[in-house]
Amino acid sequence: MTPAAQDEHAIRRRVADAGQDHVFRFWNELPEDSRRQFLEQLAEVDFEELGELIAEHVTNRRPIALPPDLEPAPYIALPVTEDDQRRRERARQIGEEILASNKVAAFTVAGGQGTRLGYDGPKGAFTVGPVSGRPLFQIFAESLGAARRAYGVSIPWYIMTSRANDRETRDFFDAHNCFNLARTEIKFFTQGMMPAVDKQGKLILARKDSLAWSPDGHGGSIRALARSGMLADMAARGIEYISYFQVDNPLVPPVDPVFIGFHAEARSDMSSKMARKRDPKEKIGAFCLSHGRLHVIEYSDLPDTLAMARNPDGGLKFPAGSIAIHILSRSFVERLGSGKRFALPFHRAEKKIAYVDEKGNPQTPSQPNGIKFETFVFDALPMAERPVVLEIERQHEFSPVKNATGEDSPDMARRDMIRMAAEWFEQAGVPVPRDAGGEPKFKIEISPLAARNAEELKALIARQGIRGIGGDLYIGPEDV
């Protein structure tokens, strides 16, 4: 028996033992190359794990149980008193010392496509700069470049792509000369994938020679760090803190010394930033406490009795919204990935999944016909010791690009970028013309390579002799 035949025999046996041998129903029609590629796909499937997920989420599905006795999570609020300011300044100093010691890495989850934005390509390549047209990746790259220059260190950047956009993302960086960052300091790796099943727990064929696959969720980033060798790379570099953020938020500081400092001071395994919710039903998760452990409860799972609850002063009882910005200690991520089974739980998601029917004809369902298994990174929080939740000024750090129009759209993100730039100019003593509604009359944009904050902008303005704004203005690295 040839090695190829032995492989086929072993794979067929695993598939049959899992009760999934229906996937071979078109085998006799497949050419040799398609057969080989299909066997390679099947070899990727952990049928033991898949069987457990099917048992838990399909055949023996139980109602979703929320953690008991939910209470509002404590958080470090925005500074009000002088003591608050001193505490924040101490955290900043700690964070800057850590950054200067080469112990921080940036980690961007960038597996998504720009489909919902009407853009055909990786979401990170979507242009959002209101004047410059800079894409999201460039905005983050310039922030990291500015931080590297400020602290005199190398800050490695780990970017998790997906099978759908990995090659295109790498090509995009190459075409832009990695936005003047050292290529050796940018590490790409792909997100894990999970096979989808139908509502009876049977694997779905997307084509005669291919399973239907889906990304394993942003929580899979933790498993992917270990499987790809990126955690080992971090350890070799002496990285202790991982600054996690998603690719759709142009306002996020990729490495924030204040956040790093609070995390390190608490000796936390995992810390998170929060934004005060705009309204009770805003579509972001809520930070909650259950028996002393921190949780994020998805907006769709939080009961109305809790989501709508108010304090005596009229404020929301559960105000802390999760915005997908975290600091993870590398040692914690290593512990999560060290067991036989992935530490984070999988969740069931019913989706419309294209498939081939019994005759091999492609079908596009109009209703959810299958189940995908995905993980959430915030499910690591209940396992974390001494987690910190830090409140941020929403208008300065959170304006995600998710929808083509309306809230969380490119127009809203550009508006918020312009507002922040205008605020910095006014703090620096330069008047900004505004319309009757108080919005800046002109588009204003500032690259972090020119100024990272209002103080740095003030110094730049003094050197440049800028006294007013008479039209759209972009302050870029060439202006320094």
C-alpha positions as CSV (number, residue, x, y, z in Angstrom):
1,M,0.0,0.0,0.0
2,T,1.4,3.4,-1.0
3,P,1.9,6.2,1.6
4,A,-0.9,8.1,-0.2
5,A,-3.2,5.1,0.1
6,Q,-2.3,4.7,3.7
7,D,-3.2,8.3,4.4
8,E,-6.5,8.0,2.6
9,H,-7.3,4.9,4.5
10,A,-6.5,6.5,7.9
11,I,-8.5,9.7,7.0
12,R,-11.5,7.7,5.8
13,R,-11.5,5.7,9.0
14,R,-11.5,8.8,11.2
15,V,-14.2,10.4,9.1
16,A,-16.3,7.2,9.3
17,D,-15.7,6.8,13.0
18,A,-17.1,10.4,13.4
19,G,-20.2,9.5,11.5
20,Q,-19.3,12.0,8.7
21,D,-18.5,9.7,5.8
22,H,-21.3,11.3,3.7
23,V,-18.6,13.9,2.7
24,F,-17.2,11.2,0.3
25,R,-20.4,11.0,-1.8
26,F,-18.8,12.7,-4.8
27,W,-15.4,11.0,-4.4
28,N,-15.7,8.9,-7.6
29,E,-16.3,12.1,-9.6
30,L,-13.2,13.9,-8.4
31,P,-9.9,14.2,-10.3
32,E,-6.8,13.2,-8.5
33,D,-5.8,16.7,-7.6
34,S,-9.2,17.4,-6.0
35,R,-9.0,14.2,-4.1
36,R,-5.6,15.0,-2.7
37,Q,-6.7,18.6,-1.6
38,F,-9.9,17.2,-0.1
39,L,-8.0,14.7,2.0
40,E,-5.7,17.5,3.1
41,Q,-8.7,19.5,4.3
42,L,-10.1,16.5,6.2
43,A,-6.8,15.9,7.8
44,E,-7.1,19.4,9.3
45,V,-10.3,18.5,11.2
46,D,-10.0,17.6,14.8
47,F,-12.9,15.1,14.8
48,E,-12.7,14.6,18.6
49,E,-13.2,18.3,19.2
50,L,-15.8,18.5,16.5
51,G,-17.8,15.7,18.0
52,E,-17.8,17.4,21.4
53,L,-19.0,20.6,19.9
54,I,-21.8,18.9,18.0
55,A,-22.9,17.1,21.1
56,E,-22.8,20.3,23.1
57,H,-24.3,22.8,20.6
58,V,-26.4,20.7,18.2
59,T,-27.6,17.3,19.3
60,N,-27.8,18.0,23.1
61,R,-28.2,21.7,22.9
62,R,-29.0,23.5,26.1
63,P,-30.4,27.0,26.6
64,I,-27.7,29.7,27.0
65,A,-27.1,30.1,30.7
66,L,-25.9,33.5,31.9
67,P,-23.4,33.6,34.8
68,P,-25.4,33.9,38.1
69,D,-26.0,37.0,40.2
70,L,-24.7,39.5,37.7
71,E,-23.5,42.8,39.1
72,P,-22.0,45.9,37.5
73,A,-18.2,45.5,37.0
74,P,-15.9,47.9,38.8
75,Y,-13.7,50.1,36.5
76,I,-11.2,52.9,36.7
77,A,-13.2,55.9,35.8
78,L,-12.0,58.9,33.9
79,P,-10.1,61.2,36.2
80,V,-12.0,63.9,38.1
81,T,-9.9,64.7,41.2
82,E,-6.3,65.6,41.6
83,D,-5.7,62.2,43.1
84,D,-7.3,60.6,40.0
85,Q,-4.9,62.6,37.9
86,R,-1.9,61.6,40.0
87,R,-2.9,57.9,39.8
88,R,-3.2,58.2,36.0
89,E,0.2,59.9,35.7
90,R,1.8,57.2,37.8
91,A,0.3,54.6,35.5
92,R,1.7,56.5,32.5
93,Q,5.1,56.5,33.9
94,I,5.0,52.8,34.6
95,G,3.7,52.1,31.1
96,E,6.4,54.3,29.4
97,E,9.1,52.5,31.4
98,I,7.7,49.2,30.1
99,L,7.5,50.4,26.6
100,A,11.1,51.7,26.7
101,S,12.3,48.3,27.9
102,N,11.1,46.5,24.7
103,K,8.4,44.4,26.5
104,V,5.3,45.4,24.5
105,A,4.0,44.0,21.2
106,A,1.0,45.3,19.2
107,F,-1.5,42.7,18.0
108,T,-4.2,43.4,15.4
109,V,-7.0,41.1,14.6
110,A,-7.5,41.8,10.8
111,G,-9.2,38.7,9.3
112,G,-12.2,40.6,8.1
113,Q,-13.2,41.7,4.6
114,G,-14.7,45.1,3.8
115,T,-17.8,43.5,2.3
116,R,-20.3,45.3,4.6
117,L,-18.6,48.6,3.6
118,G,-19.0,47.9,-0.1
119,Y,-15.2,47.4,-0.3
120,D,-13.7,44.4,-2.0
121,G,-10.6,43.7,0.0
122,P,-9.2,43.4,3.5
123,K,-10.9,45.7,5.9
124,G,-7.5,47.1,7.0
125,A,-6.9,48.4,3.5
126,F,-10.1,50.5,3.6
127,T,-9.3,54.2,3.3
128,V,-10.7,56.3,6.2
129,G,-8.4,59.3,6.5
130,P,-10.7,62.3,6.0
131,V,-8.1,64.4,4.1
132,S,-5.2,62.0,3.3
133,G,-7.3,59.0,2.5
134,R,-5.0,56.9,4.6
135,P,-6.1,53.3,5.0
136,L,-6.6,51.8,8.5
137,F,-3.4,49.8,8.3
138,Q,-1.4,53.0,7.6
139,I,-3.0,54.8,10.5
140,F,-1.9,52.0,12.9
141,A,1.5,51.8,11.3
142,E,2.1,55.5,11.8
143,S,1.0,55.3,15.4
144,L,3.4,52.5,16.0
145,G,6.2,54.3,14.2
146,A,5.6,57.4,16.3
147,A,5.7,55.3,19.5
148,R,8.9,53.5,18.4
149,R,10.5,56.9,17.8
150,A,9.3,58.3,21.1
151,Y,10.6,55.4,23.2
152,G,13.6,54.5,21.1
153,V,12.6,50.9,20.8
154,S,11.3,48.3,18.4
155,I,7.6,47.4,18.9
156,P,6.8,44.3,17.0
157,W,3.5,44.2,15.2
158,Y,1.6,40.9,15.0
159,I,-1.3,40.9,12.4
160,M,-3.7,38.0,12.3
161,T,-5.2,37.6,8.9
162,S,-7.6,35.0,7.5
163,R,-7.4,32.5,4.7
164,A,-9.6,34.9,2.7
165,N,-7.3,37.9,2.9
166,D,-3.8,36.7,4.0
167,R,-2.2,37.0,0.6
168,E,-3.9,40.2,-0.2
169,T,-2.9,41.8,3.1
170,R,0.7,40.8,2.7
171,D,0.7,42.2,-0.9
172,F,-0.9,45.4,0.4
173,F,1.9,45.9,2.9
174,D,4.6,45.1,0.3
175,A,3.0,47.6,-2.2
176,H,3.3,50.3,0.5
177,N,6.8,49.5,1.7
178,C,5.3,48.3,5.0
179,F,4.4,52.0,5.7
180,N,8.1,52.6,6.5
181,L,8.2,50.0,9.3
182,A,10.9,47.3,9.2
183,R,9.5,44.3,7.5
184,T,11.2,42.1,10.2
185,E,9.1,43.7,12.8
186,I,5.7,42.8,11.2
187,K,4.6,39.3,11.6
188,F,1.6,37.9,9.7
189,F,-0.2,34.7,10.6
190,T,-3.6,33.3,9.8
191,Q,-6.7,32.8,11.9
192,G,-7.9,29.2,12.7
193,M,-10.8,27.8,10.8
194,M,-13.6,25.5,11.9
195,P,-15.8,23.3,9.6
196,A,-19.5,24.2,9.6
197,V,-22.3,21.6,10.2
198,D,-26.0,21.4,9.4
199,K,-28.7,21.4,12.0
200,Q,-28.3,17.6,12.4
201,G,-24.5,17.9,13.0
202,K,-23.4,16.7,9.6
203,L,-20.5,18.4,7.9
204,I,-21.5,20.7,5.1
205,L,-19.9,20.5,1.6
206,A,-19.3,23.9,0.0
207,R,-18.3,22.1,-3.1
208,K,-18.0,18.5,-4.2
209,D,-14.3,18.6,-3.1
210,S,-14.4,21.1,-0.2
211,L,-15.9,21.5,3.3
212,A,-17.6,24.7,4.3
213,W,-15.2,26.5,6.6
214,S,-15.6,29.6,8.8
215,P,-13.2,31.5,11.0
216,D,-13.1,30.4,14.6
217,G,-13.9,33.8,16.0
218,H,-11.7,36.5,17.5
219,G,-11.1,34.3,20.5
220,G,-9.3,32.0,18.1
221,S,-6.6,34.6,18.0
222,I,-5.3,33.3,21.3
223,R,-5.0,29.7,19.9
224,A,-3.6,31.0,16.6
225,L,-0.8,32.9,18.5
226,A,0.3,29.6,19.9
227,R,-0.2,27.4,16.9
228,S,1.6,29.8,14.5
229,G,4.7,30.1,16.6
230,M,4.0,33.8,17.3
231,L,4.0,33.3,21.1
232,A,7.4,31.6,20.9
233,D,8.6,34.6,18.8
234,M,7.3,37.0,21.4
235,A,9.1,35.0,24.2
236,A,12.3,35.1,22.2
237,R,12.0,38.9,21.9
238,G,11.3,39.3,25.7
239,I,7.7,40.5,25.1
240,E,5.6,40.4,28.2
241,Y,2.6,42.5,27.3
242,I,0.4,42.1,24.2
243,S,-1.7,45.1,23.1
244,Y,-4.8,43.7,21.4
245,F,-7.1,45.6,19.1
246,Q,-9.3,45.0,16.1
247,V,-8.6,46.5,12.7
248,D,-11.8,48.5,12.4
249,N,-11.2,51.3,14.9
250,P,-9.0,54.1,13.5
251,L,-9.0,56.0,16.9
252,V,-7.4,53.2,18.9
253,P,-3.9,53.9,20.3
254,P,-2.1,50.7,19.4
255,V,0.1,51.0,22.5
256,D,-1.2,53.1,25.3
257,P,1.3,53.7,28.2
258,V,-1.5,54.6,30.7
259,F,-3.4,51.3,29.9
260,I,-0.2,49.3,30.1
261,G,0.7,50.9,33.3
262,F,-2.6,50.2,35.1
263,H,-2.4,46.6,33.8
264,A,1.2,46.1,35.1
265,E,0.6,47.9,38.4
266,A,-2.3,45.5,39.1
267,R,-0.3,42.4,38.0
268,S,-3.2,41.6,35.8
269,D,-3.5,38.6,33.4
270,M,-5.8,40.5,31.1
271,S,-7.2,44.0,31.1
272,S,-9.8,45.8,29.0
273,K,-10.9,49.3,28.0
274,M,-14.5,50.3,28.3
275,A,-16.6,53.1,26.8
276,R,-19.7,54.3,28.6
277,K,-22.7,53.0,26.6
278,R,-24.6,55.5,24.5
279,D,-27.9,53.9,25.4
280,P,-29.1,50.7,27.1
281,K,-29.5,48.8,23.8
282,E,-26.3,49.8,22.1
283,K,-24.8,46.8,20.3
284,I,-21.7,46.3,22.5
285,G,-21.2,43.8,25.3
286,A,-21.5,44.8,28.9
287,F,-18.8,44.3,31.6
288,C,-20.4,42.4,34.5
289,L,-19.2,40.7,37.7
290,S,-20.4,37.2,38.8
291,H,-19.1,35.8,42.1
292,G,-16.0,37.9,41.8
293,R,-15.1,37.0,38.2
294,L,-15.2,39.5,35.4
295,H,-17.4,38.7,32.3
296,V,-18.6,40.4,29.1
297,I,-22.2,39.7,28.4
298,E,-23.2,40.1,24.7
299,Y,-25.8,42.9,24.2
300,S,-28.2,40.3,22.7
301,D,-27.9,38.1,25.9
302,L,-28.2,40.7,28.6
303,P,-31.8,40.7,29.8
304,D,-33.7,43.9,29.4
305,T,-34.2,44.0,33.2
306,L,-30.5,44.5,33.5
307,A,-29.8,46.4,30.3
308,M,-32.4,49.0,31.1
309,A,-31.8,49.2,34.9
310,R,-30.9,52.7,36.3
311,N,-29.1,54.0,39.3
312,P,-30.8,56.6,41.6
313,D,-28.9,59.3,39.7
314,G,-30.5,58.1,36.4
315,G,-27.3,56.6,35.0
316,L,-27.2,53.1,33.6
317,K,-26.6,50.4,36.2
318,F,-24.5,48.5,33.7
319,P,-22.7,51.4,31.8
320,A,-19.4,49.7,30.9
321,G,-19.4,48.7,27.2
322,S,-16.8,46.4,25.8
323,I,-14.9,47.9,22.9
324,A,-12.5,45.0,22.0
325,I,-9.3,46.7,23.3
326,H,-7.3,44.6,25.7
327,I,-3.9,44.0,27.2
328,L,-2.9,40.4,27.7
329,S,0.1,39.2,29.6
330,R,2.0,36.7,27.4
331,S,2.3,34.2,30.3
332,F,-1.5,34.2,30.5
333,V,-2.0,33.5,26.8
334,E,0.6,30.7,27.1
335,R,-1.5,29.1,30.0
336,L,-4.7,29.3,28.0
337,G,-3.1,27.4,25.1
338,S,-1.2,24.8,27.1
339,G,-4.0,22.3,27.7
340,K,-5.2,19.4,25.5
341,R,-8.3,21.4,24.6
342,F,-8.6,25.1,23.8
343,A,-9.4,26.9,27.0
344,L,-12.0,29.3,25.6
345,P,-15.5,28.0,25.0
346,F,-17.0,27.7,21.6
347,H,-20.4,29.3,20.8
348,R,-23.1,28.3,18.4
349,A,-23.9,30.7,15.5
350,E,-26.7,29.9,13.1
351,K,-25.8,31.2,9.6
352,K,-26.7,31.0,5.9
353,I,-24.0,28.7,4.5
354,A,-23.7,28.0,0.7
355,Y,-23.6,24.3,-0.1
356,V,-24.0,21.7,-2.8
357,D,-27.1,19.5,-2.7
358,E,-27.3,15.7,-3.1
359,K,-26.8,16.1,-6.9
360,G,-23.8,18.4,-6.5
361,N,-25.6,21.5,-7.5
362,P,-24.6,24.8,-5.7
363,Q,-27.2,26.2,-3.4
364,T,-27.5,29.6,-1.7
365,P,-29.9,29.4,1.2
366,S,-32.3,32.3,2.0
367,Q,-32.5,31.2,5.7
368,P,-29.9,30.0,8.2
369,N,-29.2,26.4,7.3
370,G,-26.1,25.6,9.3
371,I,-24.1,26.1,12.4
372,K,-20.7,27.7,12.8
373,F,-18.5,27.4,15.9
374,E,-16.8,30.5,17.1
375,T,-15.0,31.8,20.2
376,F,-14.8,35.3,21.8
377,V,-11.6,36.7,23.2
378,F,-13.5,38.3,26.1
379,D,-14.3,34.8,27.4
380,A,-10.8,34.7,28.7
381,L,-11.7,37.4,31.3
382,P,-13.3,35.1,33.9
383,M,-10.1,33.0,33.8
384,A,-7.9,36.1,34.4
385,E,-6.5,37.1,37.8
386,R,-6.8,40.7,38.8
387,P,-8.4,42.0,35.6
388,V,-8.5,45.8,35.1
389,V,-11.3,47.7,33.3
390,L,-10.3,51.2,32.3
391,E,-12.7,53.8,31.1
392,I,-11.7,55.8,28.0
393,E,-13.0,59.0,26.4
394,R,-15.1,57.5,23.6
395,Q,-14.7,60.4,21.3
396,H,-10.9,60.0,21.4
397,E,-10.5,56.2,21.2
398,F,-13.5,54.4,19.8
399,S,-15.2,55.0,16.5
400,P,-15.3,51.6,14.7
401,V,-15.9,51.2,11.0
402,K,-18.5,48.5,10.7
403,N,-21.5,49.7,8.7
404,A,-21.6,51.4,5.3
405,T,-23.9,54.1,6.6
406,G,-25.2,55.4,9.9
407,E,-23.7,54.7,13.3
408,D,-20.2,53.0,13.3
409,S,-19.7,54.0,9.6
410,P,-16.8,55.5,7.8
411,D,-18.5,58.9,7.8
412,M,-18.9,58.8,11.6
413,A,-15.2,57.7,12.0
414,R,-14.0,60.5,9.8
415,R,-16.2,63.0,11.7
416,D,-14.6,61.8,15.0
417,M,-11.1,62.1,13.6
418,I,-11.8,65.7,12.4
419,R,-13.4,66.6,15.8
420,M,-10.3,65.3,17.7
421,A,-7.9,67.2,15.4
422,A,-9.9,70.4,15.8
423,E,-9.9,69.9,19.6
424,W,-6.1,69.6,19.5
425,F,-5.7,72.8,17.4
426,E,-7.9,74.7,19.8
427,Q,-6.0,73.4,22.8
428,A,-2.8,74.6,21.0
429,G,-4.3,78.0,20.7
430,V,-5.3,77.9,17.0
431,P,-8.9,78.9,16.4
432,V,-11.0,76.4,14.3
433,P,-13.8,77.8,12.2
434,R,-17.1,76.1,13.0
435,D,-20.5,76.0,11.5
436,A,-23.8,76.8,13.2
437,G,-24.0,73.3,14.6
438,G,-20.6,73.6,16.2
439,E,-18.9,71.2,13.7
440,P,-15.5,72.2,12.2
441,K,-16.1,73.9,8.8
442,F,-13.1,72.2,7.3
443,K,-11.7,68.7,7.3
444,I,-8.7,68.4,9.6
445,E,-6.4,65.4,10.0
446,I,-3.2,64.8,11.9
447,S,-0.8,61.9,11.5
448,P,0.7,60.6,14.7
449,L,4.1,60.9,13.0
450,A,3.5,64.7,13.1
451,A,1.9,64.9,16.6
452,R,0.6,62.2,19.0
453,N,-1.3,64.6,21.2
454,A,-2.2,68.3,21.6
455,E,1.1,69.1,23.3
456,E,3.2,67.8,20.5
457,L,0.9,69.6,18.0
458,K,1.4,72.9,19.9
459,A,5.2,72.5,19.6
460,L,4.8,71.8,15.8
461,I,2.5,74.8,15.3
462,A,5.0,77.0,17.0
463,R,7.8,75.8,14.7
464,Q,5.5,76.1,11.6
465,G,4.0,79.4,12.6
466,I,0.4,78.3,11.9
467,R,-2.1,80.9,13.1
468,G,-5.3,79.8,11.6
469,I,-7.2,77.2,9.4
470,G,-8.6,78.4,6.1
471,G,-9.4,75.1,4.4
472,D,-9.0,71.4,4.6
473,L,-5.7,70.6,6.3
474,Y,-3.6,67.4,6.7
475,I,-0.6,67.6,9.0
476,G,1.6,64.7,7.9
477,P,5.1,63.4,8.7
478,E,6.5,65.7,6.0
479,D,5.4,68.7,8.0
480,V,7.7,67.8,11.0
